């Protein structure tokens, strides 16, 4: 995930992976409230992420990815996210 984001989504930094399967992606640059972004990702990209705002005020502008899945599933999700932001 880190390599894909560095290469294809450098404007969306992610938290360092420290022995967890949860990754926080900074989506402030989109200018969309994280709860609205959550719904749009489901409806427009078929991608279910968690809005950071549901975890408190410090989570606003972030999306939480669960990466406890096969690499192919994660790669597909990242491609869908990249396609979504390209089409905004």
Protein Blocks (a to p, Z undefined) as FASTA:
>chain_A
ZZmmmmmmmmlccdddehiabdcddfklnopafklmmmmmmmmnopacddfklnojklgo
iacddfbbcfklmmmmmmmmmmmmmmZZ
